[in-house]
Amino acid sequence: MTSLPIGSDADLAWVRQRVRQTAAELGFGLVQQTKLVTAASELARNTLVHGGGGHMEITPLGDGHAPGLRLSFADCGPGIRDIDLAMTDGYTTGIGLGRGLSGTRRLVNEFSVDSRPGQGTTVTVTAWVSGLPSPRGAG
């Protein structure tokens, strides 16, 4: 596992670069890499803009069958008051296209949000090289 800070626009570029590099090393194809980088970019921007900054943990996974990659984005911001609403297609805080969390969920194999108002948010996504969840879990 590697942790990268998210505190500026420059950090967003570094997150995208590190995700693409790690995904390529694990054997993800170009389309899968692009989906992961897109998801990471959206979640890192949310961490910065809505959470006031935080960090991303990037964890290569392997269980002997298919390699995978877990990305976890955490902040100590205001949290998400209504996760169900935030996950709705078209929902926006007024500065986006309304494709953020719901769109990100469609780019990965596994997606979870843990948020507590006033305490922050952690969004964790996992993708497997095969495109399917690992038969034995997270490795």
N, C-alpha and C positions, 0 to 999 in steps of 0.2 A: 504494500500500500504506500502511496505517495500522497502528500497533502500539498496543495497549492493555494496561496492566498488569492482572494478576489476582493480587491479594494480600489481598482481603477480600470479604465478602458484598456490599458496596456496588459493588465492581468487577464482580461477576456481573450485577447489574442494568444497569450501564452497557454491558456486552458485549451483553446481550440487546437493549437499546434501539438500539445502533449497528448490529447485524446486521439488525434489522427495518427500520430507516431506510434502510440501504444497499440491502437487497433490494427494498424498495418503489421506490426511485429507479431501480433497474435494470429494473423491470418485472415482477418476480416477482408472481404472483397471491397472494391471501390464504392459500390452502392451502400453497403453496410457502414463503411467508414463515414460516408457523407451523412447518413442518417444519424450516426452517433455524434458527429461533430455538430450537426444542426441542433440536436437535443441538448448537447453540452453548452452550446452558445446561448440558447434560449434560457436554460436554467442558470447559467453563470450571470447573464444579464439580469434576471429576476433577483438573484442573490445580491447583486450590486445595487440595482435601482430600488427594489422594494424592501430588501432586507438591510440596506446600508452597508453591505459588504459581508464577507465571511470567508469560507474556504471550500475547496472541492477535494474530496478524497478519491483517488483513482486506484482501483484494485483489480489486477488481472486475476481471472478465475480459471480453474481447470479441475476436472474430476476424472481425467483419463479418457473421456469421450470427446467432448467439444469444449474448446477454450471459450471463455467469455470475458466480459469486462463490466465491472460495477463502478458507477459514478455516483457519488453522494455529495450533494450541495447543501451546506448548512450556514445559517445566519442567526443572529440574535436580534432580529428586527421585530416589527410589530406583530408578526404572525398573520395567518389567513383566517379571517373571522368565519367564513362559510366555504369550506373546502368543496362541497358539492356544487355550489354556485361557481366557484373558480374553475372547476373542471368542466363546466358547460361550454360547448362550442359556441363561439361568438361572444363570450363574456370578456369584457375588457375593463381595465381601470381607467380608461379614457386616453391612454397613450399608446395602445397597441392595436393589433388587428383582431384580437379575440381568438387567437389560435395557440396561445402560449402553452399552458399545462395540458390541455386536451390534445393539442397537436403533438406535443412532445410524447405523450403516452402512446400515441400510434406509431412512433418511430422506434420503439424499443420492445423487448419481450416482457420485461417486468417493470412495474412502476409503483412507487409508494410515496405518500406524503404524510409527514408528521408535523403538525403545526399547532402551536398553542398561542392564542392572542397574548401579546405582551412578552412572550418568551422566545419567539423565533420559529423558524421553519427548517425542516430537513426534507429534501426530495432525493430519493434514491432510485436510480434506473439501472437495469441490467440488460445486456444484449449478449447473445450467444452466436458464435461463428456460424453455426448451422441455421440460425434464425429461429430455432425452437428452444424452449426451456430445456435445461439439462435434465437427463433422466434421473440423476441422483441428487439434484439440488444445487446449492451454490458452491460446492467444491470444498 
